[in-house]
Amino acid sequence: MVDIIKKVSNFNYQIVQEGTRLSYTYSELNKDGDIISSNNKKSFIVTDELILNKLKDIKTHLENKI
C-alpha cells in the first residue's frame, strides 16, 4: 500500500453569491517525498461559524498590517 501525503500549497477565500467560498490548491507526495501530482484544486462554501470567524480574523490582521 502506498502512503500518500497531501500538502496544501495555497488557499484563499472570497465572498460569492452562495456565501464564503474557500478555495485551495494541494500537492500529493509519496512516502519518499516524490511529487505524485500537483496543482490540484478544490473549493467549498464555508458553513462553519468557527471557520468564518477565523477567516475574518485573518483579514483583520492583514488589514492592520497595511
DOLUM-619239 format. One line per field, with one value per residue: residue number from 1; x negated, y negated, z negated of N, C-alpha, C in turn. Coordinates in pm, 1 decimal. Each point is the difference from the previous one (the first is absolute). Last residue first. Layout:
BEGIN
resi [NUM/...]
n_x [X/...]
n_y [Y/...]
n_z [Z/...]
ca_x [X/...]
ca_y [Y/...]
ca_z [Z/...]
c_x [X/...]
c_y [Y/...]
c_z [Z/...]
END
This chain:
BEGIN
resi [66/65/64/63/62/61/60/59/58/57/56/55/54/53/52/51/50/49/48/47/46/45/44/43/42/41/40/39/38/37/36/35/34/33/32/31/30/29/28/27/26/25/24/23/22/21/20/19/18/17/16/15/14/13/12/11/10/9/8/7/6/5/4/3/2/1]
n_x [137.3/50.0/436.9/289.3/-47.1/223.3/459.6/131.7/-2.2/365.9/389.9/17.3/128.5/461.3/236.4/-31.5/289.3/453.7/161.1/101.3/-242.3/-105.0/-358.8/-421.6/-512.3/-448.7/-557.9/-489.8/-358.8/-187.2/-301.1/-496.1/-362.7/-173.4/31.8/422.6/325.8/317.9/328.3/240.9/339.9/354.4/502.4/452.3/506.5/446.3/482.8/487.9/310.3/-120.0/-493.8/-519.1/-490.0/-542.6/-470.9/-519.8/-441.9/-286.1/90.7/-35.9/24.5/-170.5/10.5/-161.9/61.5/-15.0]
n_y [-4693.0/390.3/109.8/267.6/469.1/216.6/80.3/379.1/411.2/103.0/169.2/456.7/272.8/51.0/321.8/444.1/138.2/93.3/334.5/106.4/-80.1/184.4/183.8/244.8/171.9/213.8/137.8/6.6/378.1/558.7/338.6/-70.3/145.5/152.5/433.6/222.3/-208.9/-411.0/-435.4/-527.1/-471.9/-474.1/-290.4/-351.0/-177.4/-354.7/-217.1/-122.3/33.8/-317.9/-149.2/-136.1/212.2/214.7/355.7/299.9/391.0/381.6/504.7/545.4/578.9/543.7/571.4/552.5/525.0/568.1]
n_z [-688.6/-287.4/-177.3/264.5/-37.8/-354.7/51.6/244.1/-222.3/-275.0/201.0/85.2/-355.5/-86.5/249.1/-146.9/-341.2/111.3/401.7/458.5/527.5/510.6/377.3/353.9/265.3/328.3/134.6/122.6/-2.8/-92.0/-116.2/-256.4/-390.8/-435.9/-242.1/-59.5/363.9/184.5/209.1/-24.1/44.3/-71.6/-80.5/-178.3/-204.8/-49.5/-197.5/160.4/378.9/347.8/-76.8/-218.8/-139.7/-123.0/1.3/14.5/103.7/-27.2/-271.4/-24.3/-84.9/56.1/20.0/26.3/172.5/-5.4]
ca_x [-20.9/-140.2/-76.6/35.5/-67.3/-144.7/-23.8/18.8/-115.5/-116.7/19.4/-29.3/-145.5/-60.4/32.5/-90.5/-135.5/-20.1/-40.9/122.2/-21.4/61.3/129.4/61.2/132.5/82.3/136.4/96.1/-6.3/80.3/86.2/127.4/14.2/-1.9/-138.9/-70.0/-7.8/-135.6/-4.4/-82.8/-84.0/-81.2/-136.2/-64.8/-139.5/-63.7/-146.1/-56.6/40.9/144.2/72.6/143.6/68.8/145.3/57.4/144.6/56.6/-101.5/63.2/-50.1/56.6/3.6/0.7/46.3/-76.8/83.8]
ca_y [-95.2/-5.4/-76.9/-141.3/-51.0/-3.3/-114.5/-121.5/-9.1/-39.2/-141.5/-71.9/4.5/-96.8/-134.1/-24.9/-9.9/-135.1/7.6/-12.0/15.6/-110.9/27.7/-111.5/27.5/-108.2/51.4/-97.2/-134.2/-96.7/85.4/-60.3/-24.4/-143.0/-41.6/3.4/136.0/54.1/132.9/98.6/91.9/78.3/37.7/75.9/26.0/113.8/-14.0/-18.0/111.4/-1.2/26.2/-7.0/-113.9/1.8/-134.1/-9.5/-133.5/-93.3/-120.5/-125.1/-115.8/-117.8/-127.6/-109.6/-123.8/-118.4]
ca_z [111.3/41.6/-99.2/17.0/120.2/-27.3/-88.4/80.3/90.3/-79.9/-32.0/123.8/16.6/-92.2/50.4/113.5/-53.6/-54.0/-140.0/-80.2/-143.5/-71.2/-62.0/-71.1/-53.6/-53.3/-13.9/50.2/-57.1/75.9/82.0/36.5/143.8/31.0/22.1/-128.8/-54.1/-4.2/-58.4/69.2/-76.1/92.5/-36.2/107.5/-35.1/67.2/0.2/-133.9/-86.3/-17.6/123.5/-22.0/60.4/-12.5/-6.8/-21.0/9.8/47.0/53.1/-55.8/69.5/-85.0/71.9/-84.5/11.5/0.0]
c_x [27.7/-25.4/-146.4/-74.8/30.1/-75.4/-149.0/-29.0/10.2/-124.4/-119.5/12.0/-42.4/-151.4/-62.8/25.5/-99.5/-140.7/-33.0/-29.8/132.6/-12.1/51.6/133.3/54.3/135.0/83.4/142.2/105.8/-9.2/88.4/75.0/138.2/8.1/-12.3/-146.8/-83.7/6.1/-141.5/11.0/-79.7/-90.0/-62.9/-141.8/-56.9/-145.3/-60.0/-149.1/-47.4/47.3/149.3/66.9/148.5/56.6/150.2/42.0/147.6/51.6/-110.1/69.8/-44.4/55.9/16.4/-10.7/62.3/-88.1]
c_y [-142.7/-100.8/-11.8/-89.2/-147.9/-58.0/-14.5/-124.6/-127.5/-16.2/-52.3/-150.3/-71.7/-2.0/-107.4/-138.6/-32.5/-19.1/-140.6/0.9/-21.9/28.4/-127.4/43.9/-126.7/50.6/-106.9/56.3/-87.3/-134.7/-87.2/93.4/-55.4/-31.8/-148.2/-40.6/-4.0/144.5/54.6/132.6/91.5/89.6/87.2/33.6/91.3/7.1/126.6/-25.2/-14.9/106.9/3.4/15.3/9.1/-123.4/12.0/-145.4/6.6/-143.6/-97.2/-117.2/-126.3/-114.3/-113.0/-130.2/-106.0/-124.5]
c_z [-41.3/110.8/36.3/-99.3/22.3/120.6/-29.9/-84.0/82.6/87.1/-80.0/-21.3/129.0/12.1/-88.3/58.5/111.0/-56.2/-51.3/-149.6/-73.2/-149.6/-64.9/-57.9/-64.5/-46.9/-68.5/4.2/66.3/-69.9/87.8/93.8/29.7/147.8/32.7/11.2/-127.1/-46.7/13.1/-72.6/92.3/-83.7/108.6/-42.9/107.6/-42.6/58.7/9.2/-144.6/-99.2/-31.2/136.4/-30.4/66.6/-19.0/1.5/-38.1/9.1/39.3/67.7/-72.7/83.4/-101.1/78.9/-90.4/0.0]
END
